[in-house]
Structure formats: structure tokens, C-alpha cells
Amino acid sequence: MQQSPVQVVSRRTVKPPPRPRERIPLTTWDLSLLSADYIQKGLLFAPPPCFSTFTHLVDHLQAALADAIATYYPVAGRLAIDQHHDDDEDHVVGCSVSVDCAGQGVEVLEAVADGVAVADVVPPDADVPSVVRSFFPLNEAINYDGHERPLFVVQVTELADGVFVGFVYNHALSDGTAFWNFINAWADIARARLSPGVLASPRTPPLFERWSPDGSGRAAAPVVLPYADLEGLIARPTLPPPPQRDRMLHFSAESLAALKERARQELLAAGDTAGAAAVTSFQALSSLLWRCFVRARRTAPDQEVVFRASANNRARLRPPLPAEYFGNAINAVSTQAVRASELLARGHGWAAAAVGRAVAAHTDAGIRALAAAWTAKPGLSAFRLFDPNAMFISSSPRFDMYGCDFGWGKVLAVRGGKANKYDGKVSLFPGREGGGSIDAEVVLTPEHMAALEQDAEFWAAVSPDVQPARK
């Protein structure tokens, strides 16, 4: 086996200041992710000019992180599993999971990638290089492991002409919205530390109190799962994952506008004026990906296919959850199943409207019904077990990834690790140039990716990659 060019040279534990010990119970949304992988997202930067050595840079990030977890203290905790007994205390009736906020700490790894340059990490018009996976630790960890492993680990890797900061974060702790809020708060503190007398931008404090689906308005009580323990219910992969290819594809604002207008015109021609008025860029891009994936997979005409995407529940609830809610507030929304031949025959506008109907149906009532259904029959499966005839979109171009300025300039690129990837998985990122552009991290088997690369409709919508200007 070829040795990785990335070598970890130091490992540090960072702890928040002492505070009263606290337990934060996990809700249905959090618990459903226990078998999923940690979040792995990272940022690529040009070389920081303001540090004498790379270790000085890591020291700076570590000090700012210590300040950040003073506020975001659950990030420095561990998961705790408690058994619950009947009234006689002689029979276990279930167990619950919480975040034990005892300041156990997060980890900072300093690493060196010998001979690896920025151009090797973001080659134009090519697959994401395998070396990127080496920028992330805990590659085999799942969220359930957070009772022993840190809930957050950052690896700062020195490249020949840049720096990659890789974040590994327990998804049972929170969703992407809260995760990027935390990373941006850390970046604000780091940037302010490089400017004496300048304070970090004020932020609304995170809300750690968990939402309760019972409509009472009270904080959530521990969800007691009807099992003595959870180890046997956790779905760990037992075989190596099949080969897959991972590409970052760029869709400019102009390309997305054209996709949206094409969907709108098709819906108007079909007499669906309501669908035409409601169509969004997300629906139009989703339609393109869904139909082109079905073609690339050469799905049998009679095979039923579905489109799924992760939806943020915060603004959909009544009353809504605040944007600062620090936990998971997501569900997977799904279109109705449709035969592959019908999906392709009905066209771009129809598929966009089908995605739109799935999103519009995800209301307060629907969210509460899903929570009730999960409580009645708890499931601890993982995204990797989804239907192979489906596709799934996660992450969001609304996350402020390029706003993470640690004090030495704008992010050059955003990349993910190996976690939570399988055939048909797409993660959406904002495009670096902004303006409504989107980058899509597309994962397919080699056979399916090769077929997608021959799809003229798909590549007509993909925009030339915008390489960041570098000095």
C-alpha cells in the first residue's frame, strides 16, 4: 500500500474554561444520525504571510479555538448513554443519549503534506484527488463513537504553497447550519486576534436547549429508546466501500438562471402556471441531477426512482426555531416514486416541479408527524443505506463557507473528505465567486461517472471552473 504524503507531527487537546457540568439530551433528529459518519469539510487557503512558522499558525488557531469553545462548550463534550429502569429499579426499560458537557476537549492536529501543492488539491476538470482524504482524521468513525472520541477534531495541514484546515465534527451534535455558525465564530475570533484592539464581530449566542416535538414549548426531555443499549443497533459498514469517483462541478449563476427559465417555460407550456411561478434554482438543478443520474445509471425503464434532499426545519416550524438553534433540525424530504422511463419522458420542468412539491409539503405538521413516527419506531440507520436507485442532496449553498476568514485571506476552495459518500450522493456548496453560483460535489461509481461525462445535457449546464487568483 502506498504511504500517504500527509504526516501528523503533533496532536493537542484544547479544553474550554471550567463551567458547571451540564447534560444536553439528544432529540429524534440527533439520534437518527448515530450510525452516520462524522461531518468532514475543509477549507483551502493560500500561505498565511503573518506567521514566522507553521507551528506559530497552529498555535494561533488553537488559542482562538479555545475562546470559541468557551461559548460553544458542547463541542468539547462527549456523548453519554444512560440506562432507564422501571419503578422497582430492577428492570431496564430503555436508554437515552445526551451530550455530557464536562469539558473533555477537542483535538488539534498539525500535519505536513510533503510535495503536495494547492494545484494538486484542486486540479481543473478532474476528480477530487485521493490525497484530500488524508487531510481529515477519524476516517472510520461514526457519530455513535462520540462517547469515546472527541466530537470535534481539526487537522491543519501544511502544503508546499498553502494550508488546508480540515474539520471533523460529530453530526449527532448538530447539523450543517450550526456547524458552519461555529466555524465562522471561531474564524471571527482568530481574525480579531491578529488585529490588536479589534474585537470579534458580535454574534447571537447559540441556543443549546433542544426542541421538543410535543408542542409544549418546554425544553426536550431525554428520548428514552426502548433498548437496554444501542451497540447492536448501530449500522457500521462491514465491507470496504465500492469504488467511487468524486468530482466538484461548478454551476454559475447564469447557468442556474437558464436551467430555471427552461423549467419555467416547460411548465407554462404544460399549463402548470403555479409550478412555473414557484420554480427555484434549487429545483432546476435538482431536476438536472436527478434525470441525468438516472440516465448515467442506465436504470431499467420500469424501476421506480426517487429524489431526496436534506431540508432545514428551523423556519418551517410553528413557531419557528431561531437560526441560532444548535442541534440537528433537518429531515430528508422525498419526491413520490416515479418510473425511470416516466421521469425521463416528462422532462426537466416536470421533475423540477416534483422536487418543488416535495419541499412545499415539508411543513410544521409534516415535521411533527415525522418526529412522532420516528419516536414510535426509532431508527438508527445511516445515509449510506439509502435506496441505490435514489439520489440524495445534502449541505447547502446558503452555508457561509467562504466567509470563514481566519485572518489571512479568503478561502481558495472548499472540499469534503471520504465521509458520508456513496453512489448518487451530492453535496452543494456556494460558488467561490458568489452571486448565486453553486458548486456540486458529485459522487458516483466509476461506471456511472463515466456515463455522466458523456451526457450532453448535463455538461451543457456545467460551467468552467473558476480558479482563484493567487499571488
C-alpha positions as CSV (number, residue, x, y, z in Angstrom):
1,M,0.0,0.0,0.0
2,Q,1.3,3.4,-1.0
3,Q,2.2,5.6,2.0
4,S,0.2,8.8,2.4
5,P,2.3,12.0,1.8
6,V,0.5,13.5,4.8
7,Q,2.1,13.0,8.2
8,V,0.7,14.2,11.5
9,V,3.5,15.8,13.5
10,S,1.7,16.9,16.7
11,R,-1.6,16.4,18.5
12,R,-3.0,18.7,21.0
13,T,-6.1,18.7,23.3
14,V,-7.9,22.0,23.7
15,K,-10.4,22.4,26.6
16,P,-12.9,25.2,27.4
17,P,-12.7,27.1,30.7
18,P,-14.3,25.2,33.7
19,R,-18.0,25.6,34.0
20,P,-20.9,23.8,35.7
21,R,-21.3,20.3,34.2
22,E,-24.4,20.0,32.0
23,R,-26.2,17.3,30.1
24,I,-28.0,18.2,26.8
25,P,-30.4,15.4,25.7
26,L,-30.4,14.4,22.0
27,T,-33.6,14.6,20.2
28,T,-35.1,12.4,17.5
29,W,-33.3,14.4,14.8
30,D,-29.9,13.9,16.5
31,L,-30.4,10.2,17.4
32,S,-31.3,9.3,13.9
33,L,-27.8,10.2,12.9
34,L,-25.9,7.9,15.3
35,S,-24.9,5.5,12.6
36,A,-23.8,8.1,10.1
37,D,-20.3,9.3,9.6
38,Y,-18.8,12.5,11.2
39,I,-19.1,15.6,9.0
40,Q,-15.9,16.2,7.1
41,K,-15.5,19.6,5.5
42,G,-12.3,21.6,4.9
43,L,-11.0,24.9,3.7
44,L,-8.0,25.6,1.4
45,F,-6.0,28.8,1.9
46,A,-3.0,30.5,0.4
47,P,0.1,30.6,2.6
48,P,-0.5,33.0,5.6
49,P,2.0,35.8,5.4
50,C,1.7,36.8,9.1
51,F,3.3,33.8,10.8
52,S,7.0,33.1,11.2
53,T,6.5,29.3,11.3
54,F,3.7,26.9,10.5
55,T,3.6,25.9,14.2
56,H,3.0,29.5,15.1
57,L,-0.1,29.4,12.8
58,V,-1.4,26.3,14.6
59,D,-0.7,27.9,17.9
60,H,-2.8,30.9,16.8
61,L,-5.7,28.7,15.6
62,Q,-5.6,26.7,18.8
63,A,-5.8,29.8,21.0
64,A,-8.8,31.1,19.0
65,L,-10.5,27.7,19.2
66,A,-10.1,27.7,23.0
67,D,-12.0,31.0,23.0
68,A,-14.7,29.7,20.6
69,I,-15.4,26.6,22.7
70,A,-15.9,28.7,25.8
71,T,-19.1,29.7,24.1
72,Y,-19.8,26.6,22.1
73,Y,-18.9,24.3,25.0
74,P,-21.0,21.3,23.9
75,V,-18.5,20.8,21.1
76,A,-15.9,20.0,23.7
77,G,-18.1,17.3,25.4
78,R,-18.7,13.6,24.8
79,L,-21.8,11.6,24.2
80,A,-23.2,9.8,27.2
81,I,-25.6,6.8,27.3
82,D,-27.8,6.3,30.3
83,Q,-30.0,3.3,31.1
84,H,-33.5,3.9,32.4
85,H,-35.2,1.5,34.9
86,D,-38.8,0.7,35.9
87,D,-40.2,1.9,39.2
88,D,-38.7,-1.0,41.0
89,E,-35.3,-0.2,39.6
90,D,-34.7,-3.9,38.7
91,H,-35.6,-3.9,35.0
92,V,-34.1,-1.8,32.3
93,V,-36.8,-0.2,30.2
94,G,-34.6,1.8,27.8
95,C,-31.7,4.1,27.3
96,S,-31.1,7.7,26.3
97,V,-28.2,9.7,24.8
98,S,-27.1,13.1,25.8
99,V,-24.1,15.4,25.3
100,D,-22.1,15.4,28.5
101,C,-20.6,18.9,28.7
102,A,-17.8,18.2,31.1
103,G,-15.0,20.0,29.1
104,Q,-13.4,16.8,27.9
105,G,-11.9,18.8,25.0
106,V,-11.4,18.9,21.2
107,E,-8.3,18.0,19.3
108,V,-6.0,20.0,17.0
109,L,-3.6,18.0,14.7
110,E,-0.7,19.6,13.0
111,A,0.3,17.8,9.8
112,V,2.7,18.2,6.8
113,A,1.9,17.1,3.2
114,D,5.3,16.7,1.6
115,G,5.4,17.7,-2.0
116,V,1.6,18.4,-2.2
117,A,0.7,21.8,-3.7
118,V,-2.5,23.7,-4.0
119,A,-2.8,22.8,-7.7
120,D,-2.7,19.1,-6.6
121,V,-5.7,19.6,-4.3
122,V,-7.9,21.5,-6.8
123,P,-6.9,20.3,-10.3
124,P,-9.1,21.8,-13.0
125,D,-11.6,19.5,-14.7
126,A,-10.6,16.4,-12.8
127,D,-11.7,14.1,-9.9
128,V,-11.0,15.2,-6.4
129,P,-7.6,13.7,-5.7
130,S,-7.3,10.9,-3.1
131,V,-4.8,12.9,-1.1
132,V,-7.7,15.2,0.1
133,R,-9.0,12.3,2.2
134,S,-5.7,12.4,4.2
135,F,-6.5,15.9,5.3
136,F,-9.2,14.6,7.6
137,P,-8.7,12.4,10.7
138,L,-11.3,9.9,12.1
139,N,-12.0,8.5,8.7
140,E,-13.6,5.3,10.0
141,A,-15.6,7.0,12.9
142,I,-19.3,7.2,13.1
143,N,-21.3,9.5,15.3
144,Y,-22.0,6.8,17.9
145,D,-18.3,6.8,18.7
146,G,-18.6,10.2,20.2
147,H,-18.9,8.7,23.7
148,E,-15.2,7.8,23.4
149,R,-13.8,10.1,20.7
150,P,-13.8,13.9,20.5
151,L,-16.9,15.5,19.0
152,F,-14.6,17.8,17.0
153,V,-11.1,17.3,15.6
154,V,-9.3,19.8,13.3
155,Q,-6.3,18.9,11.2
156,V,-4.2,21.8,10.0
157,T,-2.1,20.6,7.1
158,E,0.9,22.5,5.6
159,L,1.1,22.3,1.9
160,A,4.0,23.3,-0.3
161,D,2.3,26.6,-1.1
162,G,-0.8,26.7,1.1
163,V,-2.7,25.5,4.1
164,F,-5.7,23.1,4.4
165,V,-7.8,23.2,7.5
166,G,-9.9,20.0,7.8
167,F,-12.8,19.9,10.2
168,V,-14.2,16.6,11.5
169,Y,-17.4,17.1,13.5
170,N,-19.9,14.7,15.1
171,H,-23.2,15.1,13.2
172,A,-25.3,13.9,16.2
173,L,-24.2,17.2,17.9
174,S,-25.7,19.4,15.2
175,D,-26.5,19.9,11.6
176,G,-24.6,21.9,8.9
177,T,-26.3,25.2,9.8
178,A,-25.0,25.1,13.4
179,F,-21.7,23.6,12.4
180,W,-20.8,26.5,10.0
181,N,-22.1,29.0,12.6
182,F,-19.5,27.6,15.0
183,I,-16.7,27.5,12.4
184,N,-17.4,31.1,11.4
185,A,-17.4,32.2,15.1
186,W,-14.0,30.6,15.5
187,A,-12.8,32.3,12.4
188,D,-14.0,35.7,13.6
189,I,-12.1,35.3,16.9
190,A,-8.9,34.2,15.0
191,R,-9.1,37.2,12.7
192,A,-9.6,39.6,15.6
193,R,-6.6,38.2,17.4
194,L,-4.4,39.3,14.5
195,S,-5.6,42.9,14.9
196,P,-4.8,44.3,18.3
197,G,-7.7,46.3,19.7
198,V,-10.2,44.8,17.3
199,L,-13.0,42.6,18.8
200,A,-14.6,39.7,17.0
201,S,-17.9,40.5,15.3
202,P,-20.8,40.2,17.8
203,R,-22.9,37.1,17.2
204,T,-26.2,36.0,18.7
205,P,-25.3,33.3,21.2
206,P,-26.1,29.7,20.2
207,L,-29.2,28.1,21.6
208,F,-28.4,24.7,23.1
209,E,-31.9,23.9,24.6
210,R,-33.3,21.1,22.4
211,W,-36.6,21.4,20.6
212,S,-39.4,19.1,21.8
213,P,-41.9,17.8,19.3
214,D,-44.7,17.6,21.8
215,G,-45.7,21.2,21.2
216,S,-45.5,22.1,24.8
217,G,-42.8,24.8,24.3
218,R,-40.7,23.3,27.0
219,A,-37.2,22.0,26.5
220,A,-36.9,18.5,25.3
221,A,-36.7,15.7,27.9
222,P,-34.4,12.8,27.2
223,V,-35.8,10.5,24.5
224,V,-35.9,7.0,26.0
225,L,-35.3,4.5,23.4
226,P,-36.8,1.0,24.1
227,Y,-33.4,-0.8,24.2
228,A,-31.1,-1.7,27.0
229,D,-28.2,-0.5,24.9
230,L,-27.5,0.7,21.3
231,E,-24.4,-1.1,20.2
232,G,-26.2,-3.9,18.4
233,L,-28.5,-1.4,16.6
234,I,-25.6,0.7,15.1
235,A,-25.2,0.1,11.4
236,R,-21.4,0.0,10.8
237,P,-20.1,-0.8,7.4
238,T,-18.9,-4.4,7.3
239,L,-17.2,-4.3,3.9
240,P,-14.9,-1.9,2.2
241,P,-16.9,0.7,0.2
242,P,-17.2,0.0,-3.6
243,P,-15.0,2.2,-5.8
244,Q,-16.3,5.7,-6.4
245,R,-15.4,8.8,-8.2
246,D,-15.8,12.3,-6.6
247,R,-16.0,15.4,-8.8
248,M,-16.5,19.1,-7.9
249,L,-18.7,20.7,-10.6
250,H,-19.4,24.4,-10.9
251,F,-22.7,25.9,-11.9
252,S,-22.6,29.7,-12.5
253,A,-25.5,32.0,-11.6
254,E,-26.1,32.4,-15.3
255,S,-26.3,28.6,-15.9
256,L,-28.7,28.2,-13.0
257,A,-30.8,31.0,-14.3
258,A,-31.0,29.3,-17.7
259,L,-32.0,26.0,-16.1
260,K,-34.7,27.7,-14.0
261,E,-36.1,29.5,-17.1
262,R,-36.1,26.3,-19.1
263,A,-38.1,24.6,-16.4
264,R,-40.4,27.5,-16.1
265,Q,-41.1,27.6,-19.9
266,E,-41.8,23.8,-20.0
267,L,-44.2,24.1,-17.1
268,L,-46.0,27.0,-18.7
269,A,-46.3,25.0,-22.0
270,A,-47.8,22.1,-20.0
271,G,-50.3,24.5,-18.4
272,D,-48.8,24.3,-14.9
273,T,-48.7,28.1,-14.1
274,A,-48.5,27.5,-10.4
275,G,-45.5,25.3,-10.8
276,A,-43.9,27.7,-13.2
277,A,-44.3,30.6,-10.7
278,A,-42.8,28.6,-7.9
279,V,-39.8,27.0,-9.6
280,T,-36.4,27.8,-8.0
281,S,-32.8,27.4,-8.9
282,F,-32.5,24.5,-6.4
283,Q,-35.4,22.7,-8.1
284,A,-34.0,23.3,-11.6
285,L,-30.5,22.0,-10.6
286,S,-32.1,19.1,-8.7
287,S,-34.1,18.1,-11.8
288,L,-30.9,18.1,-13.9
289,L,-29.0,16.0,-11.5
290,W,-31.9,13.5,-10.9
291,R,-32.7,12.9,-14.5
292,C,-29.0,12.7,-15.6
293,F,-28.2,10.3,-12.8
294,V,-31.0,8.0,-13.9
295,R,-29.6,8.1,-17.5
296,A,-26.0,7.5,-16.3
297,R,-27.1,4.5,-14.2
298,R,-29.0,3.1,-17.2
299,T,-31.8,2.5,-14.8
300,A,-34.4,0.0,-16.1
301,P,-37.4,1.8,-17.5
302,D,-39.9,0.2,-15.0
303,Q,-37.7,0.8,-12.0
304,E,-39.1,3.3,-9.6
305,V,-36.8,6.2,-8.7
306,V,-37.0,9.0,-6.1
307,F,-35.2,12.2,-5.3
308,R,-34.3,13.0,-1.7
309,A,-32.7,16.1,-0.1
310,S,-31.9,17.4,3.4
311,A,-34.3,20.2,4.5
312,N,-33.7,22.7,7.3
313,N,-36.7,22.6,9.7
314,R,-35.9,25.9,11.6
315,A,-38.1,28.3,9.5
316,R,-40.7,25.6,8.7
317,L,-41.7,25.0,12.3
318,R,-44.5,27.0,14.0
319,P,-43.3,28.8,16.0
320,P,-40.0,28.7,14.0
321,L,-36.8,27.8,15.7
322,P,-34.2,30.6,15.8
323,A,-31.4,30.5,13.3
324,E,-29.0,30.0,16.3
325,Y,-30.6,26.7,17.3
326,F,-27.6,24.5,18.0
327,G,-28.6,20.9,17.2
328,N,-29.9,19.0,14.3
329,A,-33.1,20.5,12.8
330,I,-33.2,18.5,9.5
331,N,-35.2,15.9,7.8
332,A,-34.9,14.2,4.4
333,V,-37.7,15.2,2.1
334,S,-38.6,12.9,-0.8
335,T,-40.5,13.1,-4.1
336,Q,-43.1,10.5,-4.9
337,A,-41.6,7.4,-6.6
338,V,-41.8,7.5,-10.4
339,R,-40.8,5.0,-13.1
340,A,-37.5,5.9,-14.6
341,S,-39.0,6.0,-18.1
342,E,-41.7,8.4,-17.0
343,L,-39.2,10.7,-15.3
344,L,-37.2,11.0,-18.4
345,A,-40.1,11.3,-20.7
346,R,-41.8,14.0,-18.7
347,G,-38.8,16.3,-18.9
348,H,-36.9,18.9,-17.0
349,G,-39.8,21.1,-15.9
350,W,-41.9,18.3,-14.6
351,A,-39.0,16.9,-12.5
352,A,-38.3,20.4,-11.1
353,A,-42.0,20.8,-10.1
354,A,-41.9,17.3,-8.5
355,V,-39.0,18.4,-6.3
356,G,-40.8,21.6,-5.5
357,R,-43.9,19.7,-4.4
358,A,-41.8,17.6,-2.0
359,V,-40.2,20.7,-0.5
360,A,-43.5,22.6,-0.2
361,A,-45.1,19.6,1.6
362,H,-42.5,19.7,4.3
363,T,-44.5,21.9,6.7
364,D,-44.8,22.1,10.5
365,A,-47.4,19.4,10.5
366,G,-45.3,17.2,8.4
367,I,-42.2,17.7,10.5
368,R,-44.1,16.8,13.7
369,A,-45.6,13.8,12.1
370,L,-42.2,12.5,11.1
371,A,-40.9,13.1,14.6
372,A,-43.9,11.2,16.0
373,A,-43.4,8.3,13.6
374,W,-39.7,8.1,14.5
375,T,-40.5,8.1,18.2
376,A,-43.0,5.2,17.7
377,K,-40.4,3.2,15.7
378,P,-36.9,4.6,16.3
379,G,-34.4,4.0,13.5
380,L,-30.6,4.3,13.8
381,S,-29.6,3.6,10.2
382,A,-27.4,5.7,8.1
383,F,-27.5,7.7,4.9
384,R,-25.2,5.1,3.3
385,L,-28.1,2.6,3.5
386,F,-30.4,4.6,1.2
387,D,-32.0,3.0,-1.9
388,P,-29.4,2.6,-4.6
389,N,-32.0,3.8,-7.1
390,A,-32.4,7.1,-5.3
391,M,-30.2,10.2,-5.1
392,F,-29.6,12.4,-2.2
393,I,-28.6,16.1,-1.9
394,S,-27.1,17.4,1.4
395,S,-25.3,20.5,2.6
396,S,-26.4,23.9,1.3
397,P,-25.1,26.8,-0.9
398,R,-26.5,29.0,1.9
399,F,-23.8,28.0,4.3
400,D,-21.2,30.8,4.7
401,M,-18.2,28.7,3.8
402,Y,-16.2,31.4,2.0
403,G,-16.9,33.8,4.9
404,C,-14.6,31.8,7.1
405,D,-11.7,34.3,7.2
406,F,-9.2,33.3,9.9
407,G,-7.2,36.4,9.3
408,W,-5.0,35.8,6.3
409,G,-7.4,36.0,3.3
410,K,-10.3,34.4,1.5
411,V,-10.8,30.7,1.2
412,L,-9.5,29.3,-2.1
413,A,-11.7,26.2,-2.2
414,V,-14.0,24.0,-0.1
415,R,-13.6,20.2,-0.1
416,G,-15.1,17.2,1.7
417,G,-13.4,14.1,3.0
418,K,-14.5,10.5,2.4
419,A,-17.3,10.5,5.0
420,N,-21.0,10.1,4.1
421,K,-20.3,9.4,0.4
422,Y,-21.9,6.8,-1.8
423,D,-23.2,6.4,-5.4
424,G,-25.8,9.1,-6.0
425,K,-24.7,11.5,-3.2
426,V,-24.4,15.2,-4.0
427,S,-23.3,18.0,-1.6
428,L,-24.0,21.6,-2.5
429,F,-21.6,24.4,-1.7
430,P,-21.7,28.1,-2.6
431,G,-19.6,29.0,-5.6
432,R,-16.5,30.9,-4.7
433,E,-17.4,33.9,-6.8
434,G,-20.8,34.2,-5.0
435,G,-23.7,35.8,-6.8
436,G,-25.9,32.7,-6.5
437,S,-23.4,30.3,-8.1
438,I,-23.2,26.7,-6.8
439,D,-20.5,24.1,-6.6
440,A,-21.8,20.5,-6.5
441,E,-19.7,17.6,-5.1
442,V,-21.0,14.7,-7.1
443,V,-20.2,11.1,-6.1
444,L,-20.9,8.1,-8.4
445,T,-19.4,4.8,-9.2
446,P,-16.7,4.9,-11.9
447,E,-19.1,3.3,-14.4
448,H,-21.8,5.8,-13.7
449,M,-19.5,8.8,-13.6
450,A,-18.1,7.8,-17.0
451,A,-21.6,7.7,-18.4
452,L,-22.4,11.1,-16.9
453,E,-19.4,12.5,-18.5
454,Q,-20.9,11.6,-21.9
455,D,-24.3,13.3,-21.1
456,A,-24.6,16.3,-23.4
457,E,-27.5,17.9,-21.5
458,F,-25.6,17.7,-18.2
459,W,-22.3,19.2,-19.4
460,A,-24.1,22.0,-21.3
461,A,-25.1,23.3,-17.8
462,V,-21.8,22.8,-16.1
463,S,-19.7,26.0,-16.1
464,P,-16.0,26.3,-16.5
465,D,-14.3,26.0,-13.1
466,V,-13.4,29.4,-11.7
467,Q,-9.8,29.1,-10.4
468,P,-9.0,31.5,-7.6
469,A,-6.5,34.2,-8.4
470,R,-3.3,33.5,-6.4
471,K,-0.3,35.7,-5.9
